[in-house]
Amino acid sequence: MVSFLRYNFGKKPINLYFTGICIFIFLCLNFLLYYGTEKPQYKKYKVSNNIMVCYSSDTQLSLIKNIEKNIPNFIKTSSKYFTPTCYERNITIYLKNKNTAKRDKKLLMASGYSIDNKIVILTEKNIIDLHNGNQITYLNPDPLKTFFHEYTHQLINASNVDLLLPIWFKEGLAEYISHNTIQDLNYEYKNSLNFCIITNPANWNLYSYEMLYQSSEFYIHKIISIWGTSAIYQIINNVGEENDFIRVFEHITNCKFEDIINRLNK
Ligand SMILES: [Zn+2]
């Protein structure tokens, strides 16, 4: 073996061993860094048959109890829009503090996010690096609401129509259902943006998430007040067959899209 290495790589095979050892140490350090910090010792708590919460601090327990208490309310609110099979999806929720959340590098301003069957909710203060070099401290104002927002995304994913629904519809519905679940009685529906602005995905890079989410929710609320909750249910359940969000919307409301726009912007 050594003579083979010598033959191929010159007279100093020791260099090759040295490089190999360096790579091995480098990989070990990466392994330790990744598993040492990314996976804190999570405790687990089952809030329902298919929802497991992983948490790392005792202060998060009161949030978990609150989630558990509000799940029947969520099922009641969202079952008007989703078929029962959607609720069979197994979900793991991670309650994270700032240290582990920062490593995810995704939507640092967000209070949480969903990937596959995993929901991440940020529960503690997050220090965010801005493009101008400054830092701001961000604290999730309502982790319970974040949970029901992300849980709505999970139900949309379980309907297998995630890619066929526009972003304003998904985010607006997630906001609408989460506000209704936690029964935020002081909440007022507001539209700071015109319906045509939020329906253009390019505009989602131009305005703040607060304005975009709030306005999207306003239009979901308006659709429900004009055409009823069944319109949302039918959009979610029929869009897969027609493969075209606007055509489904037109069929269900029996209106041309221009008329829909006019009625929503009124
Ligand atoms: Zn969302």
Residues whose N, C-alpha, C, O or C-beta is under 5 A from the ligand:
A	BS01	ZN	E171 A174
